[in-house]
Amino acid sequence: MGPHVQVLDAAYVWNRHHWVTPFSLIVLAGIIFLAPVAGIDSWPTRIVLGLAGVGVAVMATTTYHVLALTDRGMVLLDASRIRQIATAHDRDLDPTVSLELLSGTVINSDWKVGDRTYTVPLSSQKAMERMAMARFSD
């Protein structure tokens, strides 16, 4: 972003590819039905391995970002899967992009940012609310 850009607020967000459910089901079925080829005949073991495969499939289809409000506008940054830090600049967002709370639970909430939906953890909820209010007041 450059050394002279001031970050006013930031939130860790993620979204999943729209094919995550069919992809996960294919992985689950593949592992369950191909496990006997590897000598795994126990159904409980096959199911546990299949569910572990689903976990890997979901992780593989999830992209992590940091949404930041800077003195030059909103930016979307690529983020680490493990630590909540930005790793690279993805793109600048349109100056008129809207932030809208769609739903929430005790541990996370879903926000519409422009035309995309992102899941926001509870730790970033207040930052999203502040950025939405900053966008509203512009």
C-alpha positions as CSV (number, residue, x, y, z in Angstrom):
1,M,0.0,0.0,0.0
2,G,2.9,2.3,0.4
3,P,4.7,3.9,3.4
4,H,2.5,7.0,3.5
5,V,-0.9,5.3,3.7
6,Q,-2.5,5.5,7.1
7,V,-4.7,2.6,8.1
8,L,-7.7,3.9,10.1
9,D,-9.4,0.5,10.8
10,A,-9.1,-3.1,9.7
11,A,-11.0,-6.4,10.0
12,Y,-10.1,-10.0,9.3
13,V,-12.6,-11.6,7.0
14,W,-13.0,-14.7,4.9
15,N,-15.2,-16.3,2.3
16,R,-15.6,-19.7,0.7
17,H,-15.8,-20.6,-2.9
18,H,-19.4,-21.2,-4.1
19,W,-18.6,-24.8,-5.0
20,V,-17.4,-25.7,-1.4
21,T,-20.4,-27.9,-0.7
22,P,-20.3,-30.1,-3.8
23,F,-16.5,-30.3,-3.6
24,S,-16.7,-31.4,0.1
25,L,-19.3,-34.0,-0.7
26,I,-17.2,-35.4,-3.5
27,V,-14.2,-35.6,-1.2
28,L,-16.2,-37.3,1.5
29,A,-17.6,-39.9,-0.9
30,G,-14.3,-40.4,-2.5
31,I,-12.5,-41.1,0.7
32,I,-15.2,-43.3,2.1
33,F,-15.5,-45.5,-1.0
34,L,-11.8,-45.6,-1.9
35,A,-10.5,-46.3,1.7
36,P,-10.9,-50.1,1.2
37,V,-8.3,-49.9,-1.6
38,A,-5.8,-48.7,1.1
39,G,-6.9,-51.6,3.3
40,I,-9.3,-49.6,5.6
41,D,-12.4,-51.7,5.9
42,S,-13.8,-50.3,9.2
43,W,-16.8,-48.0,8.5
44,P,-16.2,-45.7,11.5
45,T,-12.6,-45.2,10.4
46,R,-13.6,-44.5,6.8
47,I,-16.2,-41.9,8.0
48,V,-13.7,-40.2,10.3
49,L,-11.1,-40.1,7.5
50,G,-13.8,-38.7,5.1
51,L,-14.8,-36.0,7.6
52,A,-11.1,-35.1,8.0
53,G,-10.9,-34.8,4.2
54,V,-14.0,-32.5,4.2
55,G,-12.1,-30.3,6.7
56,V,-9.2,-30.0,4.3
57,A,-11.5,-29.4,1.4
58,V,-13.2,-26.5,3.2
59,M,-9.9,-25.0,4.2
60,A,-8.7,-25.3,0.6
61,T,-11.7,-23.4,-0.7
62,T,-11.6,-20.6,1.9
63,T,-9.8,-17.4,1.1
64,Y,-8.8,-15.0,3.9
65,H,-8.5,-11.3,3.7
66,V,-8.1,-8.1,5.7
67,L,-10.5,-5.4,4.9
68,A,-8.9,-2.0,5.7
69,L,-10.2,1.5,5.8
70,T,-7.3,3.8,4.9
71,D,-6.9,7.6,4.5
72,R,-7.1,6.8,0.7
73,G,-10.2,4.6,0.8
74,M,-11.1,0.9,1.4
75,V,-8.7,-1.8,0.4
76,L,-8.9,-5.6,0.4
77,L,-5.6,-7.4,1.3
78,D,-4.8,-11.1,1.2
79,A,-4.3,-12.5,4.6
80,S,-2.6,-15.4,6.3
81,R,-4.6,-18.6,7.0
82,I,-3.1,-19.0,10.4
83,R,-2.4,-15.5,11.8
84,Q,-4.7,-12.6,11.3
85,I,-2.3,-10.5,9.3
86,A,-2.3,-9.0,5.8
87,T,0.3,-10.6,3.4
88,A,-0.3,-8.8,0.1
89,H,-2.4,-6.1,-1.5
90,D,-5.4,-7.6,-3.4
91,R,-7.3,-4.6,-4.7
92,D,-8.6,-1.2,-4.0
93,L,-12.4,-1.1,-3.5
94,D,-14.7,1.3,-5.3
95,P,-15.2,4.5,-3.3
96,T,-18.9,3.9,-3.2
97,V,-18.7,0.3,-1.9
98,S,-21.3,-0.4,0.7
99,L,-20.9,-2.5,3.9
100,E,-24.0,-4.2,5.1
101,L,-24.5,-6.6,8.1
102,L,-26.5,-9.6,6.8
103,S,-26.6,-11.9,9.8
104,G,-24.7,-12.8,13.0
105,T,-24.2,-15.4,15.6
106,V,-22.3,-15.5,18.9
107,I,-19.0,-16.2,17.2
108,N,-19.2,-14.5,13.8
109,S,-21.3,-12.5,11.4
110,D,-21.8,-12.2,7.7
111,W,-21.3,-8.9,5.9
112,K,-22.0,-7.9,2.3
113,V,-19.1,-5.8,1.0
114,G,-20.1,-4.6,-2.4
115,D,-21.3,-7.7,-4.3
116,R,-19.4,-10.3,-2.1
117,T,-20.3,-11.8,1.3
118,Y,-17.6,-12.2,3.9
119,T,-17.7,-13.9,7.3
120,V,-16.3,-11.8,10.1
121,P,-15.1,-13.2,13.4
122,L,-16.3,-11.7,16.7
123,S,-12.8,-10.1,17.2
124,S,-13.3,-8.0,14.0
125,Q,-17.0,-7.2,14.5
126,K,-16.5,-3.8,16.0
127,A,-14.0,-2.8,13.3
128,M,-16.6,-3.7,10.6
129,E,-19.2,-1.6,12.4
130,R,-16.9,1.4,12.6
131,M,-16.0,1.1,8.9
132,A,-19.6,0.8,8.0
133,M,-20.4,3.9,10.0
134,A,-17.5,5.7,8.3
135,R,-18.8,4.7,4.9
136,F,-22.3,5.9,5.9
137,S,-21.0,9.3,7.1
138,D,-19.1,10.0,3.8
